[in-house]
Amino acid sequence: MSGQVPEMLYLDGEFMPLTEGRVGVEDRGFQLGDGVYEVVRIAGGKLIWLDDHLDRLRWSLGEIRMVGALRDHVLGVVIPRLLQLSGVGEGTVYVQVTRGAAPRDFPFPPETRATVLAYTRPLEPSPVDAILAGVTVHPVDDIRWARCDIKSTNLLGAVLAKQTARDAGAQEALFVGAGRVVREGGSSNVFAVFGGEVWTHPADARILNGITRRHIVELAAGLGIAVVEREFTLEELEAAEECFLTSTSRDVMPVVGVGGRPLAGGRPGPVTLALTDALRAEIARLAGLPAPALLRRA
Ligand code: PDD
């Protein structure tokens, strides 16, 4: 195709510019949030950890009883094709599968024809200065449902939390559950360092088990950094040595403030920077790009 379109859409078997996509008013994703999604990172024109994302998508579909929705679907071929058509080098692919269009009713329609879509969007990776500056987080009560492990398009809890955080001047919301336990960020996982050990919430139904989170755990093991899946409270976090967030679009982001107060001296610590360097190097390796400059100074 001549003239690549950076925001290129695949919708139910057709490729088109994103602005040309149309979905029915009674699509259950639109009316009921009855669907699941993924966000996949593009770096150096390559899809990073695509298989992990497709596995999690199939798992999410199974949990909402749409187990066969992608049985004969060529999503694993469509997504690389989207990349070619869009020419995006740095960005994301958003993938969504809903229970399709049917007269509005809560139980499943007698016949489900899933709506499957995916589209590319350019996004520059965080510049080094922004990583080193870190982000601040704002604690909010976790009012979400009890199956946050499913990557559902039902995101009202996160929408409200992230707006509250923004209103408070913070870059990310911090979901705090029963017993003041820190669950995760509005759209990120949370790690904190205590006594040199990295703690993160167990991968249970209260959080999304992030793909970035999983790779950070692996990379930490390779560096001899201990990671423990263990709950910690907001009060414990306020006294942590370090804290960071992970997500597909932002890799690792050091947290330098919580609830309007500085955290961990207000600057990224050595464990955070070592893991940020490791993740950036691994993504560059997978993308076939030169190794990025190290953030951690010896
Ligand atoms: N969100 N927790 C929540 C609630 C999330 O929404 C996300 C990602 C993560 C991190 O998961 P991963 O490392 O697989 O991206 C954790 C995506 C990026 C989003 O909604 O845009």
Residues whose N, C-alpha, C, O or C-beta is under 5 A from the ligand:
A	BS01	PDD	V39 E184 G185 G186 S187 S188 N189 L208 G210 I211 T212 R213 T246 S247 T248 S249
